[in-house]
Every structure is written in C-alpha cells, then in structure tokens.
Amino acid sequence: MVKKLYELTEEQKRFYAENGYLCGLPPVFTPEEMNQLNEEFKNLLALLESDEKMHHMREWHMESKWLYDICAHPQILNYVEGILGPNFYMWGSEFFGKEPRSNTRVAWHQDAYYWPLSPHHSVTVWLAFTDVDIENGAMQVIPGTHNKGLIKHRRVDDNSILTLELEEGTFNAADAVTINLKAGEISLHDDNIVHGSPPNVSDRWRIGLTIRYSGTHVKCDLTKGPKFKQYMMRGVDEYRHNPYGTIPTKKYGRLPKDFYDKEHVK
C-alpha cells in the first residue's frame, strides 16, 4: 500500500510566509524507518577521516545514492513544493552533530549571507535523526527576520561551528523560538531567517541533516561557487542557470577531503 503524501495547507503556507519557518508537520519517517536510517548512517560515518567532524559531511549526496535518495524523498519534496512552488532543485546537504555535553554552538546567522545565490528563494529542510530539544542543542529561529534583508555579520572565534555571526543589536534573541523535533520529523526555514543553536548540555546526541532547495530561477554565482551543482527535484527548469550534477550510483560515498578547500557554500 502506497502511503498518502501530506500537502501543506494554506494556513501553513501563510504561517511560513509571515514567520520564515514551519514545524509541527506529520513525520517523514516512522520510528522504525529512522532506526534503519541511523543504522545505515554508520556506513557514511565510517568514511570520515580521523580529523573530520560530522559537519564535514557536506554535499556528500553527490557521491552517495543513499543520501541522495533521502534528499529526494517524495514527502520531503511535497513539503518543499508547498513553499517554493512546482519547479525547484536540490543543491546542498550537510550533517550537523553535537556530542553529549558538547560546548559547540552555531552562532546566530542567516544562511543567505553565506550563499552566492540570487534572487532570494531558497528553503532548508532540517531532518532530525535523533530527538531534538533545547537541552541537546535544538535549532532556534527569530520569527519574521526573513523579511529584514541581509544583516551585517562579523567574524567569531569561539566554539561556534560557523566563522561569522550577526552583530549584536541587529535582532532580539528574546524572540527566539526553539524547533523541537522527534526523529523522523522535519522543519523548514527560509534562507534569510536569523537562526542558531546553543550547546548540547544533555547526555544525548543531537544529529540532524540539512537539505537545501531553490526555485529554478535562482542562480549561483559560479565565480564564488565553481563546484555548485543542481539536481532537479520537481517540475521543469525553464531557466537552466546552473550546471547539473550526476546522480550517484554508489550507495555510500564521499567527496574528496579537499573538495571545498578554496570555497565554502554553507
């Protein structure tokens, strides 16, 4: 029996448009399916070198059919279509893991500040591989900040995974909303929304997969992201702005360690 796919309601679309994020959706994967995915995930983790962390698993969908298939899951694509419309591509993936009792944080930032993409029409899916809450470092967003345009960032040298953060006074952290998710659930957020995450003060892992999608009219500046590849997910590409990637055939594979030495498309 084929599982019926859930589609976003008009109310959910309005909430996203006004707030820049959406959660509370029916899960993409059942608990049993997530148990299986986490077992299979170990095969990808085994490809990390000794000096690499989970966040180095970036754009490995280019080499791993297992990961590509997650990014192309019909239910995830249904949710994304509700935000971007019928014509869109996938271009990015990255795992984020916080060990138990880890002081690693993600500084307050906007994704679009890092990405050489225009115009502004991209969405990130955050797929929980473990249960995620404030204690183990869940992502937090500042609702409505996606409509404020790009805000100035500064360099940060502490325990943040990212190298840039928003300058103080450019937003109000007291307005933050924590995105609590069960394993197998997703959230969606706009590429301009201010977001970050605190350290993991629990005894549990926090693991999530981010997947990036953009409307077909969104173009990458290839002088800044020369290795950028798009993978059509739904609809037609009437613009053909960007080079296409090749769908991988190997189940578990990785990019070379130096693939992004001279660039960073976060």
C-alpha positions in Angstrom: 0.0 0.0 0.0 1.4 3.4 -1.0 1.5 5.9 1.8 -0.6 9.0 1.1 1.6 12.1 0.8 0.8 15.1 3.0 0.5 18.6 1.4 0.8 21.9 3.2 -2.4 23.7 4.0 -3.0 27.3 3.0 -2.7 28.2 6.7 0.7 26.5 6.9 1.9 28.4 3.8 0.7 31.7 5.3 2.5 30.9 8.6 5.7 30.2 6.7 5.4 33.4 4.7 4.8 35.5 7.8 7.3 33.8 10.1 10.0 32.3 7.9 9.8 28.8 9.3 7.5 25.9 9.7 7.4 22.8 12.0 4.7 20.6 13.6 4.4 18.6 10.4 3.5 14.9 10.1 6.8 12.9 10.2 8.5 11.9 7.0 9.9 8.7 8.5 8.4 6.3 11.1 10.4 5.4 14.2 11.2 2.0 12.6 12.4 3.7 9.4 14.6 6.1 11.4 16.1 3.2 13.3 17.1 1.7 10.0 18.4 5.0 8.6 20.5 5.5 11.7 22.0 2.0 11.3 22.8 2.8 7.6 24.1 6.2 8.6 27.0 4.4 10.3 28.3 3.4 6.8 28.6 7.1 5.9 30.2 8.0 9.2 32.8 5.3 8.6 34.1 7.4 5.7 35.1 10.3 7.9 38.8 10.7 8.5 40.2 10.9 12.0 40.5 14.7 11.9 37.0 15.3 10.5 33.7 16.0 12.2 30.1 15.3 11.2 29.7 18.8 9.7 32.4 17.9 7.2 29.8 15.6 5.6 28.7 18.3 3.2 27.2 17.8 -0.3 28.0 14.1 0.0 24.8 13.5 -1.9 27.0 14.0 -4.9 28.7 10.7 -4.2 26.2 8.7 -2.0 23.0 7.3 -3.5 21.7 6.6 0.0 21.9 10.2 0.9 20.7 11.5 -2.4 17.5 9.3 -2.0 16.8 10.9 1.4 17.1 14.3 -0.2 14.7 13.2 -3.0 12.1 11.6 -0.6 8.6 12.3 -2.1 7.2 13.5 1.2 10.1 16.0 1.8 9.6 17.2 -1.8 5.9 17.7 -1.2 6.6 20.0 1.8 9.2 21.9 -0.2 6.8 22.3 -3.2 4.3 23.9 -0.8 6.9 26.7 -0.2 8.8 27.0 -3.4 6.2 26.1 -6.0 6.3 23.3 -8.6 9.7 24.0 -10.1 12.8 23.6 -7.9 16.1 21.8 -7.5 18.2 20.5 -4.6 21.8 21.6 -4.3 23.1 21.2 -0.7 23.2 18.8 2.2 25.1 18.7 5.5 25.0 16.7 8.7 25.2 18.5 12.0 26.0 16.5 15.1 26.6 17.7 18.7 28.1 15.2 21.1 26.7 14.8 24.6 27.9 17.6 26.9 29.4 19.4 24.0 30.0 23.2 24.1 29.8 23.5 20.4 27.2 26.0 19.2 26.0 27.5 16.0 26.2 31.3 16.1 23.2 33.5 15.1 23.4 33.9 11.3 21.5 34.0 8.1 22.1 31.2 5.5 21.8 33.6 2.6 24.8 35.7 3.9 27.0 32.7 3.0 25.4 31.6 -0.2 26.2 33.1 -3.6 22.6 32.7 -4.8 20.2 35.2 -6.2 17.3 36.0 -6.1 16.2 35.1 -2.6 14.0 32.0 -3.0 15.6 29.0 -1.1 14.4 26.8 1.7 16.3 24.5 4.1 14.8 21.2 5.4 16.1 20.2 8.8 15.6 16.4 9.2 16.0 15.1 12.8 18.0 11.8 13.0 17.6 12.0 16.8 15.0 13.6 19.0 15.9 17.3 19.2 15.1 19.8 22.0 16.6 22.8 23.8 18.7 20.5 26.2 20.6 18.8 23.4 21.0 22.0 21.3 18.0 22.3 19.1 17.9 25.0 16.4 16.3 28.3 17.3 14.9 30.9 14.9 13.8 34.5 15.3 10.4 34.7 13.6 9.9 37.3 10.9 13.5 38.2 10.4 13.5 36.6 7.0 11.8 39.8 5.7 14.5 42.2 7.1 17.0 41.6 4.3 20.6 40.6 4.8 22.1 41.8 8.1 25.8 42.6 8.7 27.8 39.7 10.1 31.1 39.8 11.9 33.8 37.1 12.5 33.6 34.9 15.5 36.5 32.9 17.1 34.8 30.9 19.9 33.3 27.5 19.9 30.8 28.2 17.0 30.9 25.8 14.0 30.5 28.9 11.8 33.0 31.6 11.3 30.6 34.5 11.1 27.8 35.7 13.4 25.3 38.6 13.4 26.4 41.8 15.1 24.8 42.5 18.5 21.8 44.7 18.4 20.6 43.6 15.0 18.0 41.2 16.4 16.3 40.3 19.7 17.4 36.9 21.0 14.5 37.0 23.5 12.2 36.4 20.5 13.8 33.1 19.7 11.6 30.0 19.1 13.1 26.5 19.7 12.4 24.0 17.0 11.7 20.7 18.9 11.6 17.7 16.7 11.2 13.9 17.1 13.5 11.7 15.0 11.9 11.4 11.5 10.3 14.9 11.6 11.4 17.9 9.7 11.3 21.7 9.9 11.6 24.2 7.1 13.2 27.6 7.2 13.8 30.5 4.9 17.4 31.2 3.8 17.1 34.8 5.3 15.8 33.9 8.7 18.1 34.6 11.7 18.8 31.3 13.4 21.4 29.4 15.5 21.6 26.8 18.2 23.1 26.5 21.7 25.5 23.9 23.1 24.3 20.4 24.0 24.0 20.2 27.8 22.4 16.8 27.8 23.7 13.2 27.8 22.2 12.6 24.3 23.5 13.1 20.8 21.8 15.7 18.6 22.0 14.8 15.0 20.3 16.4 12.0 20.6 16.6 8.3 20.0 19.9 6.5 19.0 19.8 2.8 18.9 22.9 0.6 16.4 23.6 -2.2 15.9 26.5 -4.5 13.5 27.6 -7.2 14.7 27.2 -10.7 15.0 30.9 -11.2 17.7 31.1 -8.5 21.2 31.4 -10.0 24.5 30.6 -8.3 27.5 32.9 -8.9 29.9 30.3 -10.2 32.9 32.7 -9.7 32.2 32.2 -5.9 30.9 28.6 -6.1 32.5 27.0 -9.1 31.7 23.4 -7.9 28.0 24.2 -7.4 25.7 21.5 -8.9 21.9 21.4 -9.0 19.7 18.3 -9.1 16.2 18.9 -10.4 13.6 17.5 -7.9 10.3 18.6 -9.4 8.9 20.5 -12.4 10.8 21.9 -15.3 14.0 24.1 -15.4 12.9 26.8 -17.8 16.0 29.0 -16.9 18.9 26.5 -16.9 21.0 28.9 -14.9 23.2 26.3 -13.2 25.3 23.2 -14.1 23.7 19.8 -13.3 25.1 17.2 -11.1 25.1 13.5 -11.9 23.0 11.2 -9.7 25.4 8.9 -7.9 25.2 5.1 -8.2 27.4 4.1 -5.3 25.3 3.6 -2.1 27.8 5.1 0.3 30.4 7.6 -1.0 32.0 10.8 0.0 33.6 13.9 -1.6 37.4 14.3 -1.5 38.7 15.9 1.6 39.9 19.0 -0.3 36.8 19.4 -2.4 35.9 22.7 -0.7 39.4 23.9 0.3 39.0 27.1 -1.7 35.3 27.8 -1.3 32.5 27.4 1.2 28.9 27.1 0.1 27.5 26.6 3.6 
